[in-house]
């Protein structure tokens, strides 16, 4: 029994503790990578939404010029 205690201590210091540190470092790295991916995805979606909004505004201006009463007609049918 007395020989087991030093063996457990050595294993804890050189195997278990570094293994736990590596595990938590990997989890932290994965968490950061996921957050970076999500934030870049959100930025892309925001850019697409802004482009779409500009296009819709341009189309509405064209319709206002070519068919002045289109808004009233649209709202009557909805």
C-alpha positions as CSV (number, residue, x, y, z in Angstrom):
1,X,0.0,0.0,0.0
2,X,2.9,2.4,0.8
3,X,4.2,1.9,-2.8
4,X,0.9,3.0,-4.3
5,X,0.8,6.5,-2.8
6,X,4.0,7.7,-4.6
7,X,2.8,6.1,-7.9
8,X,-0.5,7.9,-7.6
9,X,1.2,11.2,-6.8
10,X,3.5,10.9,-9.8
11,X,0.7,9.9,-12.1
12,X,-1.3,12.9,-10.9
13,X,1.5,15.4,-11.4
14,X,2.7,14.2,-14.8
15,X,-0.3,12.7,-16.4
16,X,-3.7,13.7,-14.9
17,X,-3.1,17.4,-14.3
18,X,-1.5,18.1,-17.7
19,X,-4.3,16.1,-19.3
20,X,-6.9,18.2,-17.6
21,X,-5.1,21.4,-18.5
22,X,-5.0,20.3,-22.2
23,X,-8.7,19.4,-22.1
24,X,-9.8,22.7,-20.7
25,X,-7.5,24.6,-23.1
26,X,-9.0,22.7,-26.1
27,X,-12.6,23.5,-24.8
28,X,-11.7,27.2,-24.5
29,X,-10.2,27.2,-28.0
30,X,-13.3,25.5,-29.5
31,X,-15.6,28.0,-27.7
32,X,-13.6,31.0,-29.0
33,X,-13.7,29.5,-32.5
34,X,-17.5,29.0,-32.4
35,X,-18.0,32.6,-31.2
36,X,-15.8,34.0,-33.9
37,X,-17.7,32.0,-36.5
38,X,-21.1,33.2,-35.2
39,X,-20.0,36.8,-35.1
40,X,-18.6,36.7,-38.7
41,X,-21.9,35.0,-39.8
42,X,-23.9,37.7,-38.1
43,X,-21.8,40.4,-39.9
44,X,-22.5,38.7,-43.2
45,X,-26.2,38.5,-42.5
46,X,-26.2,42.2,-41.5
47,X,-24.5,43.2,-44.8
48,X,-26.9,41.2,-46.9
49,X,-29.9,42.7,-45.1
50,X,-28.5,46.2,-45.6
51,X,-28.0,45.5,-49.4
52,X,-31.5,44.1,-49.6
53,X,-32.9,47.2,-47.8
54,X,-31.1,49.5,-50.3
55,X,-32.5,47.5,-53.2
56,X,-36.1,47.6,-51.9
57,X,-35.8,51.4,-51.4
58,X,-34.6,51.8,-55.0
59,X,-37.5,49.6,-56.3
60,X,-40.0,51.7,-54.3
61,X,-38.6,54.9,-55.8
62,X,-38.9,53.4,-59.3
63,X,-42.5,52.4,-58.5
64,X,-43.3,55.8,-57.1
65,X,-42.1,57.4,-60.3
66,X,-43.7,55.0,-62.8
67,X,-46.9,54.1,-60.9
68,X,-47.7,56.9,-58.3
69,X,-50.7,55.1,-56.7
70,X,-49.1,51.7,-56.2
71,X,-48.9,52.0,-52.5
72,X,-52.6,52.8,-52.1
73,X,-53.6,49.9,-54.5
74,X,-51.3,47.5,-52.6
75,X,-52.8,48.4,-49.2
76,X,-56.4,47.9,-50.5
77,X,-55.7,44.3,-51.4
78,X,-53.9,43.2,-48.3
